[in-house]
Amino acid sequence: MEPMFSPPLHRQRHQFVIDFVKRNKPKKVVDLGCSECILLKKLKFHREVELLVGVDINGTKVRKKMYGLAPISTDYLQPTYDQLRIELYQGSVTHKDARVRGFDLVTSIELIEHLTLADVERFSEVVFGYMTPAAVIVSTPNSDFNPLLPGLAGFRHRDHKFEWTRAEFRSWALKVCLEFGYEVELTGVGQAPSGQQEGVGFCSQIGVFHRLGGRDGCHMSLGDEVEDVFSYTLLYSVNYPSLHDSNILGRVLVSEVLYWAEKLKGKWKEEMTGEGNGAHTLRQPEGGEGCVSERCTEVEEKQTACGAEKRNLVEQCGKGASEDQEEEDEEGFWTNGEKRQDSSTLRRSVSVPLDVLWSCCPKVSALSGSLGNLRRLLMDDPQVKLSQDGAAVLVNDQELDFEEEEEDHNDLGDSGYAELGQRSHTAEQEEDWEANVDLEDAALFTGQ
Ligand code: SAM
């Protein structure tokens, strides 16, 4: 059984919008008649978009799938500097709402034919006259194409109030342009079989409107005299995690610092015990702050290519530890001397200098911006233990607590606790004819 269009017509319409978004990079997009949010779900992956809004008169449809727009775990685990807020409203496109004014792009995909002609007039006024977006994409069935749709009698959907010919659509579009200061390009998706395209046009006709004067043109009509109306009901809103949020930035930075501190501790211990291949050195390269990549490169290279130079890390990072001192404190090399005797355990921390962390991990340096910032950001975090002078992260040397830990594990095992918190169609409501048509009888129209 061959589909009528390949890809299916509703996908071609959405792809048309996505291609427009890729080319024009709008920041604020509103989809009118968003239904079950299928187009919004595709648009949320476009990083240029910072505010994505859906509006539909039918709240039940929107609610049905709206949680599919929520961030997923990777959005939280690997946030970027991209910003995205999504808002969904129940409301009518025939009514004004100030929260959707001045957008970069308004999409209205297969919506206007569900309105009465009087409401299409209101739609034009609300969208082009009040919302005044920089661009509008309107798609609607092209009735010139209907004779080619097998089994179709009447309109394509029982809720359609009209289906326009290309001439009727053009006439409405030009009127809107004249009245509200836009220009329009008329096109479409869903090609006719070869030889018939010119006669009938596209199955879905599309008008792409651009505001005269571009984005700046929007502001001209956003004067004080325009009412601030709020007629829509907010159904759902969500902010995606972004590194612009200082809490999120702090959390990512801390987890990166703890990861690298452990890793550097491990390398140092390999050197100390001679378990490594002798190639590890944690030497801080000369050049001081400001040569992040060099430092990082050097560490990486040393790991594979250079001879071991123990203790260089401490020597070079300005901690003032002399070789003599280290010889005296052989076990405590690169430890901060924070030995303390608990009732049963000798606790010792490995001290990982912040400037080494800063230079070894590009993500740490990128997130913090400067060594001073790094110190400040870590200072108040309860997960991070800094040395007294704030120049190093102290990492527990767990091997010394081995026995104790093993007991702890056994205790947990006995108590039966599981380990918690480890590190962590419906494509749009198709038009009736598309659903009902006997697809086997249908000719294969490709959308290419
Ligand atoms: N735009 C969707 C897409 O491309 O996946 C599908 C549109 S569906 C054919 C038409 C939608 O318009 C329905 O969800 C309907 O509830 C909505 N609608 C009808 N009249 C409306 C109005 N006055 N204001 C807002 N939405 C309306």
Residues whose N, C-alpha, C, O or C-beta is under 5 A from the ligand:
A	BS01	SAM	L32 G33 C34 S35 I38 V55 D56 I57 N58 G91 S92 V93 T94 I109 E110 L111 H114 E428 Q429
